[in-house]
Amino acid sequence: MVTRQLPRPAEVFELMKLRKPDLNSRRRRLSAALTIDDLRTIARRRTPAAAFDYTDGAAEGELSLRRARQAFEDVEFHPDVLRPAEVVDTSTQILDGSSALPFGIAPTGFTRLMQTEGEIAGATAAGTAGIPFTLSTLGTASIEDVRSANPTGRNWFQLYVMRDREISYELTRRAADAGFDTLFFTVDTPVAGARLRDRRNGFSIPPQISLKTIANAIPRPWWWFDFLTTPKLEFASLTSTGGTVGELLDAAMDPTISYDDLAVIRELWPGKIVIKGVQNVPDAVRLVDLGVDGILLSNHGGRQLDRAPVPFHLLPKVVREVGDDTAIMVDTGIMNGADIVASVALGADFALVGRAYLYGLMAGGRAGVDRMIEILRGEIVRTMKLLGVQSLGELEPRHVTQLARLVPVPESAEEAAETAPRPELPREGEAKGTTRATRSRPKSRAATSASTRGAAPVEAVEESAGGGDR
Ligand SMILES: Cc1cc2nc3c(=O)[nH]c(=O)nc-3n(C[C@H](O)[C@H](O)[C@H](O)COP(=O)(O)O)c2cc1C
């Protein structure tokens, strides 16, 4: 029997916590964002559809991007218990310099189009947080302006080798003179990928004003106000404007770039050099043999060859082959700090984030980029504490299983028979009829820990299916 009473004002008052309303709408908006997905939702509301879609979209059917994000969601973590990690150290050394977190900001083109503060917001936020910022060849702030905005932080430069080689060589020299310490040579863009959203939106640089864009502008007046009242959108390097992004890229990129270009760039560049867009083990091995300082496993955020391999899946194999000799980095699909922790556990030295940064930028300019870093930092710290590790160096492959969703089709009947799941006698606590993936080759550390837990790790299934780098 419940005893009831009349509500007592003093008790009700105790329950009521009246918070002072924050009159700063940007701060209010950003503090309500708890995840990168939340930042994306705000970004979408505030940015014209064509600019948002240019950022959010990928190539063709956007399968690569979806698969890359799915692969991170398909991570299973294995925490150790009763291992206190009250304080965790998220700092790391990368390419002879330090970073407060195991990720940096990826190079993105046309950034001021998404939000007028553009690269300067990215560079200053990165500098304040103690992480590297990468400026794109197609950046909308100059090399020198980025350097002035982030004078003591680490600035990296991303290079496209263009048809007119002299433009690329000149940019390389300027970046070196401005003290950028690392050059990312992007190699996955011999031609532009088919960004269908841009074609459907009639997206062009600069944006064309049409009835559709005017209708789209009405609920987003601040974007247009910023766009029309700040200096004209210009590229740090390219003088040509006009046409869709694809047309612009095609005009600038050169389908004939090759290892010969790498040799020339290495001669010109005094700092560290990383190859961005490596997508198989043999290429990684060849590049390391040529003496590059780093490899960035990336499919350009799914914006180039759709259905390209998921970089996160490629990671353990590349680490096994060349991880001791060179810095291995990864990008594409990172939406959560836990994705970065999983990458480090599987041997990545560093990660880059592209869209996560741009969602933050579109959601709130510089403050939005700060919020993006804060969200990822919080997720990294919490994941490490829950795993029971105090530093990034303590993360090991055994902490992570990559669960397999799509696996290669076996090449022969024998392989098919070998890889078919076999019924096993149920272990204690396992349901009858449970099957486990079998392996035909020696186990790696990651696969061993995973298979003992009854999961089907990506590596294990791929190897037993003969699915190496095809
Ligand atoms: C809007 C946008 C523009 C990009 N521009 C460039 C670029 O100019 N050069 C380059 O090497 N990569 C570029 N990228 C690819 C990023 O550097 C990075 O590889 C990718 O965004 C990582 O995937 P994520 O967006 O899922 O984090 C761009 C990506 C986006 C989303």
The ligand as a Tripos MOL2 file, in Angstrom:
@<TRIPOS>MOLECULE
LIG
   31    33     1     0     0
SMALL
NO_CHARGES

@<TRIPOS>ATOM
      1 C1         34.9020   18.0940  -48.7230 C.3       1 LIG1
      2 C2         36.1710   17.3180  -48.8260 C.ar      1 LIG1
      3 C3         37.2260   17.8370  -49.5570 C.ar      1 LIG1
      4 C4         38.4120   17.1030  -49.6590 C.ar      1 LIG1
      5 N1         39.4770   17.6500  -50.3290 N.ar      1 LIG1
      6 C5         40.6450   16.9740  -50.3880 C.ar      1 LIG1
      7 C6         41.7820   17.5570  -51.0080 C.ar      1 LIG1
      8 O1         41.7420   18.6790  -51.4980 O.2       1 LIG1
      9 N2         42.9250   16.8260  -51.0510 N.ar      1 LIG1
     10 C7         43.0180   15.5770  -50.5040 C.ar      1 LIG1
     11 O2         44.0760   14.9460  -50.5620 O.2       1 LIG1
     12 N3         41.9540   15.0190  -49.8820 N.ar      1 LIG1
     13 C8         40.7870   15.7000  -49.8080 C.ar      1 LIG1
     14 N4         39.7220   15.1450  -49.1620 N.ar      1 LIG1
     15 C9         39.8750   13.8280  -48.4950 C.3       1 LIG1
     16 C10        40.3230   14.0140  -47.0540 C.3       1 LIG1
     17 O3         41.6370   14.4910  -46.9810 O.3       1 LIG1
     18 C11        40.2690   12.6680  -46.2870 C.3       1 LIG1
     19 O4         41.0290   11.7070  -46.9720 O.3       1 LIG1
     20 C12        38.8440   12.1710  -46.0840 C.3       1 LIG1
     21 O5         37.9550   13.2350  -45.8360 O.3       1 LIG1
     22 C13        38.7890   11.1810  -44.9270 C.3       1 LIG1
     23 O6         37.5040   10.6640  -44.7770 O.3       1 LIG1
     24 P1         36.4200   11.2250  -43.7130 P.3       1 LIG1
     25 O7         35.8450   12.4540  -44.3530 O.co2     1 LIG1
     26 O8         35.4300   10.1410  -43.6200 O.co2     1 LIG1
     27 O9         37.1480   11.5370  -42.4360 O.co2     1 LIG1
     28 C14        38.5290   15.8390  -49.0380 C.ar      1 LIG1
     29 C15        37.4510   15.3460  -48.3070 C.ar      1 LIG1
     30 C16        36.2870   16.0670  -48.1860 C.ar      1 LIG1
     31 C17        35.1550   15.5100  -47.3640 C.3       1 LIG1
@<TRIPOS>BOND
     1     1     2 1
     2     2     3 ar
     3     2    30 ar
     4     3     4 ar
     5     4     5 ar
     6     4    28 ar
     7     5     6 ar
     8     6     7 ar
     9     6    13 1
    10     7     8 2
    11     7     9 ar
    12     9    10 ar
    13    10    11 2
    14    10    12 ar
    15    12    13 ar
    16    13    14 ar
    17    14    15 1
    18    14    28 ar
    19    15    16 1
    20    16    17 1
    21    16    18 1
    22    18    19 1
    23    18    20 1
    24    20    21 1
    25    20    22 1
    26    22    23 1
    27    23    24 1
    28    24    25 2
    29    24    26 1
    30    24    27 1
    31    28    29 ar
    32    29    30 ar
    33    30    31 1
@<TRIPOS>SUBSTRUCTURE
     1 LIG1         1 GROUP 0 **** ****
